[in-house]
Amino acid sequence: MAEDTKAGAAETTTEAPPEPKVLFYVISFIVPIAGIILGALYLSKPDEANREFGKYCLLAAVINFALGFSAVCCVFAFYAMFFVGYLGFLFSLLGIAVGGGAF
């Protein structure tokens, strides 16, 4: 009988995820390192609600990294196109100046 009350007490002492969940999701998205830490902490807990909260914090951090990487790739592609176009213009000027035809 005492073992049953200990088992019941052990089940009720599990810590619930923080209550303003949306706030922590936003923090996880804005500061992805915090999202990774929160996700790792709450994924290691046995309660299903905690694991789900940790999964969403980790997901918000990963989405931030993916969007940031996509933005960097777009900026890099824009500047690469600009640079290649500028080189083409310079080479066409060089061709005209040397006496050859334009490319």
matplotlib code that plots the C-alpha trace (Angstrom):
import matplotlib.pyplot as plt

x = [0.0, 2.8, 4.4, 1.3, 1.2, 4.9, 4.2, 1.3, 3.3, 6.1, 3.7, 2.2, 5.6, 6.5, 7.2, 4.9, 6.2, 6.3, 2.8, 3.3, 4.3, 3.8, 6.4, 8.9, 8.2, 8.9, 12.1, 13.2, 12.6, 14.3, 17.3, 17.8, 20.5, 17.9, 15.5, 18.1, 18.8, 15.1, 14.4, 17.2, 16.1, 12.4, 13.0, 14.9, 12.0, 9.7, 6.3, 4.7, 3.7, 7.3, 8.6, 6.1, 7.0, 10.7, 10.0, 8.3, 11.1, 13.7, 11.5, 11.3, 15.1, 15.6, 13.1, 15.1, 18.3, 16.7, 15.2, 18.5, 20.5, 18.0, 18.3, 22.1, 21.9, 19.6, 21.8, 24.9, 23.1, 22.1, 25.6, 27.1, 24.7, 25.6, 29.4, 29.1, 27.1, 29.7, 32.5, 30.7, 30.3, 34.0, 35.1, 32.9, 34.5, 37.9, 37.0, 35.9, 39.0, 41.3, 39.7, 37.7, 33.9, 31.7, 31.0]
y = [0.0, 2.4, 1.5, 2.5, 5.9, 6.4, 5.5, 7.8, 10.6, 10.1, 10.4, 13.7, 15.4, 15.6, 19.2, 20.6, 22.7, 26.5, 28.0, 30.8, 28.3, 30.8, 33.1, 30.3, 29.3, 32.9, 33.1, 29.8, 31.2, 34.5, 33.0, 29.6, 28.6, 29.0, 26.9, 24.1, 24.2, 24.2, 21.5, 19.3, 19.8, 19.1, 16.2, 14.3, 14.4, 11.4, 13.2, 13.4, 17.1, 18.0, 16.1, 17.8, 21.2, 20.4, 19.2, 22.4, 24.5, 22.6, 22.9, 26.7, 26.9, 24.7, 26.8, 30.0, 28.4, 27.3, 30.7, 32.4, 30.1, 30.7, 34.5, 34.3, 32.2, 34.7, 37.6, 35.7, 34.8, 38.4, 39.7, 36.9, 37.9, 41.5, 40.7, 38.5, 41.1, 43.8, 41.6, 41.0, 44.8, 45.3, 42.6, 44.1, 47.5, 45.9, 44.2, 47.4, 49.3, 46.6, 46.9, 43.7, 43.4, 43.2, 39.8]
z = [0.0, 0.8, -2.5, -4.3, -2.7, -3.6, -7.2, -7.3, -5.7, -8.2, -11.1, -9.8, -9.1, -12.7, -13.7, -16.4, -19.2, -18.6, -18.8, -21.4, -24.0, -26.9, -25.2, -25.1, -28.7, -29.8, -27.7, -29.2, -32.7, -32.0, -30.0, -31.6, -29.0, -26.3, -28.3, -28.7, -24.9, -24.0, -26.5, -25.2, -21.6, -22.1, -24.6, -21.9, -19.4, -19.3, -19.4, -22.9, -22.5, -21.7, -24.7, -27.0, -25.7, -26.2, -29.7, -30.7, -29.1, -31.1, -34.2, -33.8, -33.6, -36.7, -38.7, -37.7, -38.9, -42.2, -42.9, -42.0, -44.3, -47.1, -46.7, -46.8, -50.0, -51.6, -50.8, -52.0, -55.3, -55.8, -55.3, -57.4, -60.3, -59.9, -59.9, -62.9, -64.8, -63.9, -65.1, -68.4, -68.8, -68.0, -70.5, -73.2, -72.6, -72.7, -76.0, -77.5, -76.2, -77.7, -81.0, -81.1, -81.3, -78.3, -76.9]

ax = plt.figure().add_subplot(projection="3d")
ax.plot(x, y, z, "-o")
ax.set_aspect("equal")
plt.show()
